């Protein structure tokens, strides 16, 4: 008999609520059910992380100064700090230090990215070139959300692992046919998810 895996999806404002109360994950864990939790970028009614990241891409494309771009990223970071302070009743310094490190790495990736160039991969999406391949700038919101939830869920005693999809998009993606790209991405993503679920 195959193993049961529960798949959950939380949207942006709901993702912020999950930070506060990951009880749904805890219930399945107690019942011995493995889970895959898919989270959107964290947002509030007044702040949309994805829209802000699109602004970052547009700023780089229009040759805004690096300091201006960095300032916009710090605004996004500080929003996540405020969500954590608002939603969590525990000491948040470790989580904030972790988030700060993620932003430092992203800022460095942008600074080093092919002499500060941005790659529009599709409408309203931008990617930067890193040592591990193309990295979606707009997708950073989901990546950051997953990191935050990994920390929060681990904090209640559940062994949570983040599936890192950095570099999953091949450098020659714009030259691949849509179906071929879809199949390659599906295989690579499935492999990475299985590696996490099977450990």
C-alpha positions as CSV (number, residue, x, y, z in Angstrom):
1,X,0.0,0.0,0.0
2,X,1.4,3.4,-1.0
3,X,2.1,6.0,1.6
4,X,-0.5,8.8,2.2
5,X,0.8,12.3,1.7
6,X,-1.3,15.3,2.6
7,X,-0.9,18.3,0.3
8,X,-1.9,21.7,1.6
9,X,-1.9,25.1,-0.1
10,X,-1.9,28.4,1.7
11,X,-2.4,31.7,-0.1
12,X,-0.7,35.0,0.7
13,X,-2.7,36.4,3.6
14,X,-3.5,32.9,4.7
15,X,0.2,32.1,4.6
16,X,0.7,34.9,7.1
17,X,-1.9,33.3,9.3
18,X,-0.1,30.0,9.1
19,X,3.0,31.6,10.6
20,X,0.8,32.4,13.6
21,X,-0.9,29.1,13.9
22,X,0.5,26.0,12.2
23,X,-2.0,23.7,14.0
24,X,-3.3,22.1,10.7
25,X,0.2,20.8,10.1
26,X,0.5,19.5,13.6
27,X,-2.8,17.5,13.4
28,X,-1.6,15.4,10.4
29,X,1.8,15.0,12.0
30,X,0.3,13.5,15.1
31,X,-1.6,11.1,12.9
32,X,1.6,10.0,11.2
33,X,0.7,11.6,7.8
34,X,3.5,13.1,5.7
35,X,2.7,16.5,4.3
36,X,3.7,18.8,1.5
37,X,2.8,22.4,2.2
38,X,2.7,24.8,-0.7
39,X,2.8,28.5,0.3
40,X,2.4,31.7,-1.6
41,X,4.4,34.8,-1.0
42,X,3.3,36.4,2.3
43,X,1.2,39.5,1.9
44,X,-1.2,41.7,3.8
45,X,-4.1,43.9,2.7
46,X,-1.7,46.8,2.3
47,X,1.5,45.1,1.1
48,X,1.9,42.7,-1.8
49,X,5.4,41.0,-1.8
50,X,5.1,39.8,-5.4
51,X,4.2,43.3,-6.7
52,X,7.1,44.8,-4.8
53,X,9.5,42.2,-6.3
54,X,8.2,43.1,-9.8
55,X,9.0,46.7,-9.0
56,X,12.6,45.5,-8.1
57,X,12.9,43.8,-11.5
58,X,11.6,46.9,-13.3
59,X,14.0,49.1,-11.3
60,X,16.9,47.0,-12.4
61,X,15.7,46.9,-16.0
62,X,15.4,50.8,-16.0
63,X,18.9,51.1,-14.6
64,X,18.0,52.4,-11.2
65,X,21.0,52.7,-8.9
66,X,22.0,49.6,-6.9
67,X,21.3,51.6,-3.6
68,X,17.7,52.2,-4.8
69,X,17.2,48.5,-5.5
70,X,18.7,47.6,-2.2
71,X,16.4,50.0,-0.4
72,X,13.3,48.4,-2.0
73,X,14.5,44.9,-1.0
74,X,15.0,46.2,2.6
75,X,11.4,47.4,2.5
76,X,10.3,43.9,1.7
77,X,12.5,42.4,4.4
78,X,11.1,44.8,7.0
79,X,7.6,43.9,6.0
80,X,8.4,40.2,6.8
81,X,9.9,41.3,10.1
82,X,6.7,43.1,11.0
83,X,4.5,40.1,10.1
84,X,6.7,37.9,12.3
85,X,6.6,40.3,15.2
86,X,2.8,40.6,14.8
87,X,2.0,36.9,14.4
88,X,4.4,35.2,16.7
89,X,4.5,35.3,20.5
90,X,7.9,33.7,20.8
91,X,11.4,35.2,20.5
92,X,11.8,36.0,16.8
93,X,15.5,37.0,16.8
94,X,16.7,33.7,15.3
95,X,14.1,33.8,12.5
96,X,14.9,37.5,11.7
97,X,18.6,36.7,11.6
98,X,17.9,33.9,9.2
99,X,15.7,36.1,7.0
100,X,18.4,38.8,7.0
101,X,20.9,36.3,5.7
102,X,18.6,35.3,2.9
103,X,18.2,38.9,1.9
104,X,21.9,39.5,2.1
105,X,22.4,36.6,-0.3
106,X,19.8,37.9,-2.7
107,X,21.3,41.4,-2.7
108,X,24.7,39.9,-3.4
109,X,23.3,37.8,-6.2
110,X,21.7,40.8,-7.8
111,X,24.9,42.9,-7.4
112,X,27.0,40.1,-9.1
113,X,24.4,39.1,-11.7
114,X,26.1,39.5,-15.1
115,X,27.3,43.0,-14.3
116,X,24.0,44.0,-12.8
117,X,21.6,42.7,-15.6
118,X,18.1,41.4,-15.3
119,X,16.5,38.8,-17.6
120,X,12.8,39.2,-18.3
121,X,11.7,35.6,-18.6
122,X,8.0,36.3,-19.1
123,X,5.5,39.1,-18.5
124,X,5.9,40.5,-15.0
125,X,8.7,38.1,-14.1
126,X,12.4,38.7,-14.0
127,X,15.3,36.4,-13.3
128,X,18.9,37.0,-12.3
129,X,21.9,34.9,-13.3
130,X,23.7,33.2,-10.3
131,X,26.4,30.6,-9.9
132,X,23.7,27.9,-9.8
133,X,21.8,29.1,-12.8
134,X,18.8,31.4,-13.4
135,X,17.0,32.5,-10.2
136,X,13.5,33.9,-10.4
137,X,13.4,37.3,-8.7
138,X,9.6,37.4,-8.5
139,X,9.6,33.8,-7.2
140,X,11.7,34.9,-4.3
141,X,8.5,35.8,-2.4
142,X,7.4,32.1,-2.4
143,X,11.0,31.0,-1.6
144,X,11.1,33.4,1.4
145,X,7.7,32.3,2.6
146,X,8.7,28.7,2.5
147,X,11.9,29.4,4.5
148,X,9.8,31.3,7.1
149,X,7.3,28.4,7.4
150,X,10.1,25.9,7.6
151,X,11.4,27.7,10.6
152,X,8.0,28.1,12.3
153,X,6.9,24.5,11.8
154,X,10.3,23.2,12.9
155,X,9.8,25.3,16.0
156,X,6.8,23.2,17.1
157,X,8.8,20.0,16.9
158,X,8.1,18.9,13.3
159,X,11.0,18.1,11.0
160,X,10.2,20.5,8.2
161,X,12.4,20.8,5.1
162,X,12.3,23.4,2.4
163,X,12.4,22.2,-1.3
164,X,15.0,24.5,-2.9
165,X,14.1,25.2,-6.5
166,X,17.0,27.6,-7.2
167,X,18.5,26.9,-10.6
168,X,15.6,24.6,-11.7
169,X,15.1,26.8,-14.8
170,X,17.8,25.9,-17.3
171,X,19.9,28.8,-18.7
172,X,18.7,28.0,-22.3
173,X,15.0,28.0,-21.3
174,X,14.1,30.7,-23.8
175,X,15.2,28.5,-26.6
176,X,13.2,25.4,-25.5
177,X,9.8,24.6,-26.8
178,X,7.1,25.1,-24.2
179,X,6.3,21.4,-23.8
180,X,9.9,20.4,-23.6
181,X,10.5,23.1,-20.9
182,X,7.5,21.9,-19.0
183,X,8.6,18.3,-19.0
184,X,12.2,19.2,-17.9
185,X,10.9,21.3,-15.1
186,X,8.4,18.7,-14.0
187,X,11.1,16.0,-13.8
188,X,13.5,18.2,-11.9
189,X,10.9,19.5,-9.5
190,X,9.6,16.0,-8.9
191,X,13.1,14.7,-8.2
192,X,13.8,17.5,-5.6
193,X,10.4,17.0,-3.9
194,X,10.9,13.2,-3.7
195,X,14.4,13.7,-2.2
196,X,12.9,15.8,0.6
197,X,9.9,13.6,1.3
198,X,11.9,10.4,1.3
199,X,14.4,11.5,3.9
